[in-house]
Amino acid sequence: MSASENASGNDPEKKGWKPGKRDAFFLAFVAAVVVLLVLGTGDRTTKPTPDDVIHQQASSRAACMECHSAEGVHPQPKRHTKADQCFQCHVQPGHWAGAR
């Protein structure tokens, strides 16, 4: 083996990986992303269904959308999901019939 091969780092006896500054930065970045994902994913917060007669009578999405459509009295926010089940996210008061 020539001296130039040993100088260039191609020595077969030196098969170790030594982390550099770029590797440490990358690992720190990955750890930060993981921590943010773990800490940032809490319970979803949705508004509970108001406990009044109007909302007690709303048993379907169509009934909800009478007021909460774009033309309704209290429209949904633009970023609201288009899910078909309002009570999948919005909690009903416990004393309502069929509440979960």
Secondary structure as UniProt FT lines:
FT   HELIX           3..7
FT   TURN            8..9
FT   TURN            12..13
FT   HELIX           21..40
FT   HELIX           53..57
FT   HELIX           61..68
FT   TURN            70..71
FT   TURN            78..79
FT   HELIX           86..88
FT   TURN            94..95
FT   TURN            97..98
//
